[in-house]
Amino acid sequence: MTGPHHGHGGHGHTHAPASFGVAFAVGTVLNAGFVVIEAICGVLAHSMALIADAGHNLGDVLGLLMAWAAAVLARRNPTPRYTYGLGRGTILAALLNAGLLLMAVGAIAVEAVRRLLHPAPIGTLTVMVIAAIGIAVNGGTALLFAAGRRGDLNLRTTFLHMAGDALISIGVVATAAAILLTGWLRLDPLVSLAIAGAILAGTWSTLREAFDLSMDAVPPGISAEAVRAYFAGLPGVARTHDLHIWPMSTTRTALTVHLVMPGRHPGDRFIAEVCHELGDRFGIGHATLQIELDEGVVCALEPDHVI
C-alpha cells in the first residue's frame, strides 16, 4: 500500500466571478434604506402588506450582510488551525439566511391573521408608491447577483430573495389598487399570507440544500455513482473504496478515494491527470487519491459502513 497522493483539478466547482463585493455593498445600502422608508410608510398607511414586506426586506439585509461576510472570509488563506480556510462559512451563511426567512414567515403570518380578524383601513396610494420603489430596488439588486447565481448557493440565495421581493412588491401594488377599487380591506392581510407562503416555498429548497451541504452531503450536480464509475473505468484499477465527496464551501468540492491497483504504482502523471479530469468532468477541485497495490492486504476503511 502506498501513501496518499494528492492533486488539484484544473477547475473548482465554481462558475461565479471571484468577488461580488461591490454588489453586496450596493445591495445592502439600497435595501437598508428602503426598509426604513417602507416600514415608516407602512405604519403611517396602516398597511400590513407594506409592514410584512419591510420585515422580509430586513431579513434580506441581514442575509446580505452574512453572505457578504462569508464571501470575504472564504477568500482568506488557510491557517495551521483552519487548514481548509474559512470557505465553509458560505454554507453557514446560506443556512442562517434561510432560517431568518422562516422566522419572518412566522411573524408575517401571525400579524396577517390578526389583521384578517380585525381589518383596518390603509393608505392605498402610499402603499402603491412605496411598493413600486421596492420593485426597482429589489429588482436592481437581484440583477447585481444574476451572474453568480448558477455556481454558488450563497449568491443564488441572495439572488432568489431579491428577485422574489421584486415579484412580491408587484403583488403589493396590485393589492393596493384592488382595495382602492373595491374597498375590501381583508384583501391586504390575505395578500400578506400569500407573501408568507411564497417566501416559505422559495426558502424551503434553499434551506434543505444548505442543510445538506452543512452535513457534508454530495453537492448538487455531482453524482457519486458517476464518479465511482469513472474510477472503475480507469486502466489498472481493480476496485475502489472509501469514496467521499463533500463541499468545502458553496463553490468548492473535495474528494478522497482509495484505488486498488495491483502490480505497480501508476506514477505521478496518472495522479495529476485523474485530478485534472475530476475537475473538468465533475467540478471537483480538491482530490486526494490513495493507491493500494497489494490486493491481499485488507484496508480497514474498505467496508461501506466504516468511516
Residue pairs with C-beta under 8 A, 6 or more apart in sequence:
1 290
1 291
1 292
1 293
1 294
1 297
1 299
2 265
2 290
2 291
2 292
2 293
3 290
4 256
4 288
4 289
4 290
5 268
5 271
5 288
5 289
5 290
5 291
6 287
6 288
6 289
7 271
7 272
7 274
7 275
7 276
7 287
7 288
7 289
8 275
8 279
8 285
8 286
8 287
9 275
9 276
9 277
9 278
9 279
9 280
9 284
9 285
9 286
9 287
10 276
10 279
10 280
11 279
11 280
11 283
11 285
12 251
12 252
12 253
12 279
12 283
12 285
12 286
13 151
13 219
13 221
13 222
13 251
13 252
13 253
13 282
13 283
13 284
13 285
14 151
14 152
14 251
14 252
14 283
15 150
15 151
16 147
16 148
16 149
16 150
16 151
16 152
16 155
16 251
17 147
17 148
18 75
19 71
19 75
20 71
20 144
20 145
20 148
20 155
21 68
21 71
21 72
23 144
23 145
24 64
24 67
24 68
24 71
25 68
26 141
26 144
27 64
27 141
27 144
27 145
27 158
27 162
28 61
28 64
28 65
28 68
30 137
30 140
30 141
31 57
31 60
31 61
31 64
31 137
31 138
31 141
32 61
34 57
34 133
34 134
34 137
35 54
35 57
35 58
35 61
37 130
37 133
38 50
38 53
38 54
38 57
38 130
38 134
39 50
39 51
39 54
39 55
39 58
41 47
41 50
41 123
41 126
41 127
41 130
42 48
42 49
42 50
42 51
42 53
42 54
42 127
42 130
43 51
44 123
44 126
45 122
45 123
45 124
45 126
45 127
45 130
46 120
46 121
46 122
46 123
47 122
47 123
47 126
47 127
47 176
47 188
48 111
48 112
48 115
48 122
48 188
48 189
48 192
49 122
49 127
49 131
49 172
49 175
49 176
49 188
49 189
49 191
49 192
49 195
50 126
50 127
50 130
50 131
50 172
51 111
52 108
52 111
52 112
52 192
52 195
52 196
53 131
53 134
53 165
53 168
53 169
53 172
53 195
55 104
55 107
55 108
56 101
56 104
56 108
56 165
56 168
56 195
56 199
57 134
57 138
57 165
58 104
59 97
59 100
59 101
59 103
59 104
60 161
60 162
60 165
62 97
62 100
63 93
63 96
63 97
63 100
63 101
63 157
63 158
63 161
64 158
66 93
66 96
66 97
67 90
67 93
67 94
67 97
67 154
67 155
67 157
67 158
69 89
69 93
70 89
70 90
70 92
70 93
70 154
71 90
71 154
73 86
73 87
73 89
74 85
74 86
74 87
74 89
74 90
74 249
74 251
76 85
76 86
77 85
78 84
78 85
79 85
84 248
84 254
85 248
87 248
87 249
87 250
87 251
87 252
88 247
88 248
88 249
89 249
90 152
90 153
90 154
90 249
90 250
90 251
91 153
91 154
91 210
91 213
91 214
91 247
91 249
91 250
92 214
93 154
94 153
94 154
94 157
94 206
94 209
94 210
94 213
94 250
95 207
95 210
95 211
95 214
97 157
97 158
97 161
97 206
97 210
98 157
98 203
98 206
98 207
98 210
99 207
101 161
101 199
101 203
102 200
102 203
102 207
104 199
105 196
105 199
105 200
105 203
108 192
108 193
108 195
108 196
108 199
109 192
109 193
109 196
111 192
112 189
112 190
112 192
112 193
112 196
113 189
113 193
114 189
115 188
115 189
115 192
116 186
116 189
116 190
116 193
119 185
119 186
119 188
119 189
120 185
121 185
122 176
122 179
122 185
122 188
124 176
124 177
124 179
124 180
125 176
125 180
127 172
127 173
127 175
127 176
128 172
128 173
128 176
128 177
128 180
131 169
131 170
131 172
131 173
131 176
132 169
132 173
134 165
134 166
134 169
134 172
135 166
135 169
135 170
135 173
138 162
138 163
138 165
138 166
138 169
139 162
139 163
139 166
141 162
142 159
142 162
142 163
142 165
142 166
145 155
145 158
145 159
145 162
146 159
148 155
148 156
148 159
149 155
149 156
149 159
149 160
150 156
151 251
152 250
152 251
153 206
153 209
153 210
153 213
153 250
154 250
154 251
155 250
156 206
157 206
157 210
160 202
160 206
161 202
164 198
164 199
164 202
167 198
168 195
168 198
168 199
171 191
171 194
171 195
172 191
172 195
175 187
175 188
175 191
178 184
178 187
179 185
179 187
179 188
209 220
213 219
213 247
213 250
216 246
216 247
217 246
217 247
218 224
218 245
218 246
219 245
219 246
219 247
219 253
221 283
222 245
222 253
222 282
222 283
222 284
224 243
224 245
226 282
227 243
227 245
227 255
227 278
227 282
227 284
228 240
228 243
230 277
230 278
230 281
230 282
231 237
231 240
231 243
231 257
231 259
232 239
232 240
234 259
234 274
236 261
236 263
236 266
237 259
237 260
237 261
238 260
238 261
238 262
238 295
239 260
240 257
240 258
240 259
240 260
241 257
241 258
241 260
241 299
241 301
241 302
241 303
241 304
242 256
242 257
242 258
242 290
242 299
242 301
242 302
242 306
243 255
243 256
243 257
243 258
244 255
244 256
244 257
245 253
245 254
245 255
245 284
246 253
246 254
246 255
247 253
247 254
248 254
248 286
252 285
252 286
253 282
253 283
253 284
253 285
253 286
254 284
254 285
254 286
254 287
254 288
255 278
255 284
255 286
255 287
255 288
256 287
256 288
256 289
256 290
257 287
257 288
257 289
257 290
258 289
258 290
258 292
258 299
258 301
258 302
259 289
259 290
259 291
259 292
260 292
260 295
261 291
261 292
261 293
262 293
262 294
262 295
263 293
264 293
265 291
265 293
266 291
271 289
271 291
274 287
274 289
275 287
275 289
278 284
278 287
279 285
279 287
292 299
300 306
301 307
